[in-house]
Amino acid sequence: MARPIHFVCWFGLVFGAVCGGVVGTLGAPGQTANRGIRKSAFGRTAEGQVDLYTLTNRNGIEVRITNYGGRVVSILAPDRHGKMADVVLGFDSLDDYLGSNPFFGALVGRYANRIAKARFTLDGVEYKLAQNNGPNSLHGGLKGFDKVIWAARELLKDPPTLELTYVSQDGEEGYPGKLKAKVVYALTDKNELRIDYTATTDKDTVLNLTNHSYFNLAGQGTGDILKHEIMINADRFTPVDATLIPTGELRQVQGTPLDFRRATAIGARIDADDEQLKFGKGYDHNFVINHTGRGLSLAARVTEPESGRVMEVLTTQPGVQFYTGNFLDGTVHGKGGKVYGRRSAFCLETQHFPDSPNQPKFPSAEIKPGQTYHQTTVYKFSTAE
């Protein structure tokens, strides 16, 4: 059973960032941390200045986000004894994010996940996209939303809130329509990182936004995640072909290594003799969330037994991609010089299903003029008894 976190972040500097808000500094142990949002310079690209925003709640939970690609750079969370750790993979500097990396912490779009053969047809017109993942298009193309500077605004409200906006022009990366996107990050005193996505368009288009944070609840760079225990609230998943494109089937998880309806160690069946696991070199699959009503539903719950850290993911999205870092290979060195080896993190990317524009039986990812795209995902942190 999980219990809410109540702790004080009093240890000073972590990766060069002070655990504190815009007003005042942290008090001594036993006092409540000041909450708020603080802006600092993170570097420059050819397009301009990039900043880093530190959100801190009343309990001392700290989240750092950069407006380059809307990336979550770090999340500081305590274990059952109050010991802090950064639980997401990433880099200490902007330059590393500008280099090749597997979408660490990224805000992904226009279309998260894969589109088969890098093309889709909408209103009788075929649109061709960049082939950047074998024969397919992945995560928005060569320069998706993860590689642009978003306009940032610190909202003077409670809880500490960061608003990012970006205008994607008609034809950008092959997608139709001028799209105005807004993503709002809020860090609540319930230890929830809430992400609200909204967008409008002036032409019929397709859209699928998500966050691509890589989590290790023992702390980034501490080894693999195979002992983490995960529950995924899904009776079905979308099986894939050898290029990880859904076949169109909604298959029952029962009797397969993808049955996580009860909490199970990630490593318990990850190397089973199963075609789906061989295609993904582990788990890299979309699960169909068991929704109750139209609001937020629990998608997954993950527990790290040794630290006691728990993360719950709630969302309005129809699916969640569970990925176990199968393609991390130890060549990437992250924060503090930590080596990110195979299966050293997991992702839970809330989403519309992969290849939905080419799959008429999947929930539609189309958005039309006059409509507003709106999705919400919450990452909630606590500790187990």
N, C-alpha and C positions, 0 to 999 in steps of 0.2 A: 504494500500500500504506500502511495506517495504522500508526502507531506509538503506544504508550502515552505519556501525558503525564507528565512528571516535571518539576515546576517549583516555585518558591517564590513565594507571594503575599505580597509585602513592601511593596506600594506604599501601604498605609495605608487611607485612606477611599475608599469607592466608594458614591456615592449615600447617604452618611451612615452606612454600616455598616462596622464594622471587620472585616477579613478575619481572623478568629481564632476560637478555640473558647472554651469556658467556663473553661478553665484556662490561665493565663499569657497572654502576648502573642507575636506573631510575632517571630522572631529576625531577624538581619541576612541580607542576601542570601547564599545558599549554605547556610543552615541549613534544617531541615525545619520546616514550619508546624505549630503545635499544632492538633490537631483536636478537634472536639467540637460542642456545640450551645449556643447562647446565645439567651435570650429577652429581648425588649424590647417596650415598649408601642407599639401602632400606632394606637390611637384607640378610639372608642366608637361603638356604634350604639344604637338604642332597646332592643335586646335585651341589651346589656351590653358588657363590655370585650373588645377585640380585640387580639391580640398578634402579634408577628412573631418567627419562629424562624430563626436563622442556623445552618446546618449547614456545617461545614468538614472536609474530609478531610485525610489526611496530606500530600497533594500540594498542598494549598492551594485546590482547587476549592471554590467557595462557592455554596450554594443557600439562598435565603431563601423561606420559606413562611409565609403567614398563616392563622390558623384561621378567618378570614372566608372561607367558601367553599372552604377548603383550597387556596387559590390559590398557585401558584408565582410569586413576585414577581420574582425575578431568578436567573439562573445565570451565574456568572463563570467563563469558560473562556479558556485562552490560545491564541494562534495558534502557528504553527510556530516563531516566534522568542521565545515566552514572553510576548508582549504580551497583556494581559488585555482582555476585552470582555464585556459583559452581552449574552447572546444570546437573551433572551426579551423580548417586548413587555410593557408594564405601566405602572404608575403609581408615583409617589413617595409618595402619601398614600392613606389609607383613604377619604377623602371622594370621591376620583376613582373608586375601585372601587364606591362606593355609587351613583354616577350611572350613566347608560346607557353600556354598553360591550359589545363583542362577546366576552364570556366570557374575557377575558385570563387565562391561567394557571389557569382554574377547574377544580375538581373537579365534574364534571357528573353529575346524576342527578335523579329516579330513572331516567329513561330518556334516555341520551345520543342525540343525533341526532333524526330526525323520526319521528313516528307519524302515518299518513295520516288526514286528516279529524278528527284529535284524538279518536280513539275506538278501542277494541279490545274484543273479547269474550273472556272467560275463564270457563271452567266454566259456559257458557250465560248469563252475565251481561254486559251491555254497560256499559263504563265510559267516561264522557265526560271529556275533558281540556280544558285551556285551549287555544284557538286563538291561538297567539302567533307564527306564522310562516305568513302567508297562511291557507289553510284547515287547516293542520296544527299539530301540537304539536311544539315543539322544546326539547330539552335540559331536560326536566323540568317545563316550564310557567312560570307567572308568577313563582313563588318556588321555584326548584329548589334543589338542594343547594349551588349556587354562591352563594346569597344568604342562607345561615344561618351562625350561629356554631357551629363544631364544638368539642367538648370536647377539649382538647389535653393530652398527657402526654409529657414528655421521658423516653425510655427510657435507663436507665443501662447501655448496652451498646456494644459495638464492632461495627459502625461507628455513627457518630452517627445516631440514629433518633428520629423524631417520630411519635407515634400520635395520630390524630384519630378521634373517635367521634361519631355522631349517631343519634338515634332519630327516625325519621319515622313519625308517627302514622297509624293507619288512616284512609284517605280524604284524606290530604294531597295536594293538587294532583290529586285524583281517583283516585289509585292505591289499590288495596285492600291491607290488611294493615299491621300494625305492624312496621316494618322496623328492625332494629338493624344499622347499618353501621359498619365500621371500616376505615380507610385508614392504612397505615403507609408512611412515607417513610424510606428509608435511603440515605446517601451513602457508598459504599464506597471503599476505597483503590484500586480498579480504575477509578476515575472513572466510576462508574455511579450514577445516581439510580434506585433500585429502588422501585417503588410496588406494594404488595400490597393488594388490595381483598378484604374478606370481608363477608358479611352473612347474617342469618337473618331469618325472617318467621314470623308466627303465622297467616297466611292465604296461599293461593295468590296469587301476584302476578308481575309482570314487573320485570326489573331489568337495567340496562345502565349501568355506571359507566365513566368515562374521565377523562383529563386533557386540558384544552383549551389548552395552552400554544402561543403563537405564536412561532416561531423565526426568527431571522435570524442565521446563523452569522458574518456579517461584523460583527455588532453591531447592537443595536436602534437603529432610527432612522437607519440609514446608507444607505437607498435600497431598491430592489426586490431580489427574490430570484431573478430570472430567470436569472442565471448560475450559481446553485447547481446542482450535478449530483446527481440522485437515482436510486437503484435501488430499485424496489419488488418484493419477492419474491412476485409474484402472476401467475398465468397467466390469471386471470379477474377480472372486476369486476361490480358490480351496476348495470346501466344504469338511468337514472331518467326520469321524465316531466317535464313543464314545471314542476311544483312541487317537484322534487327528491326525489320518492318513488320507491323502486325498483319496477320493473315486475314483478319476480319472476324475471326471467331471470338466469342466470349466464353472462355473455358472455365469450368469449375476448378477451384484449387484443391478440393478434396481428393486425397489419394496421390497428390503430387508433392515434390519438394518445395513448391511455392505456397503451401498451406501454412500461414502464420496467424490463423485465427486465434490460436493460443500462443502466448509468449514462448518463443523458441530461440535458442542461441543461433546467431547468424551463421556460424560455422558448422552447425549440426549436419546440414545436408547440402552444403554449398558445392561440394565436389561429387555429388551423386551422379550415377550413370544415367543422365537424363538429357535428351536432345536440347531442351530449352536452356539448360545450364551450360551445355557445350557451346551453343550459339553465342551466349553472352559472356562466356568464360567466368561464369558466376551469375549472380543476380543482376539483371539490367532489364527490368520488366515493368510494364504499366499494370497497376491493380485497379479494379473497378470498386470504388468506395461504396460501402453500404450506407447510403444516406438516409437520414430520418428527417423529413421535412426539407424546406428550401434554404435553411440557414446553415450555420457551421455544423459540421459533423466530424467526429473523430476519425482520422485517417490512419494514424499509427501511434504507437507508444514504444519507446526504446529505453531500456534500463542498462546501465553499466554496473555490474554487480559489485565490483571492488570499491568504487568511489561512491556508489549509491545514487549517482546523478540519473535523473529521469527527464526525458524530453517527450512531450506529446505534440502531435501535429494535428491541427483542426483546420478544415477548409470548406469552402463552398464549391470547389472544383469537383468534377466527376471522377478524376483519377489521380493517382500518385505513382511516380516512377521510383522504384526502389533500385538503387545502384550501389554496388559494393566495392567501388574503386578498383575494379579488376584490371584496368589499364594503367594504373600507377605502377611505376617500375623501379623506383629508387633513384631516378635521374633528376628528379625535382627536389631542390632544397628550399624549404619554406622558412617561416618565422624562426628566428634564433638559430638558423642553419640546420634545422631539423630535416632529416631525410624522410621523404614520403614514399614508402614502399607499397608493394601490392596489398590491396585490401586494408589500407591504413585509415580508411574513412568510409562512411556511407552517405548517400544522398537520399532525401525524400522530397522529390520535386512534384509539387501539386500542379495539376495540369488538365487540359483537355487531352484526349488520347492521341498518341503519335499517329501521324498520317491521316488524321480526321478529314482533311479536305478531299482525300481520295477514297474515303470509306463512308458511303451514305448511311450505313447502319449505326455509325458512331454518333455521339452527341455532336451537334453542329458547332464548328468553330468560326462560322461566318458572322460578320458584323456589317450592318448596313447604315447608310446615312440616316440620322434621326434616332438611332439607337445608341445606348451607352453600354459599353462593356464594363462589367464590374465583377471582380472576384476578390475574395479575402482569404488569407491564410494566416494562422497563428502558430507560433512555436512557443510552447509553454515549458518552463523549467522548474523542476522541484527535486526533492531527494526522497529515496525510499527509506522506510523504517529499518 
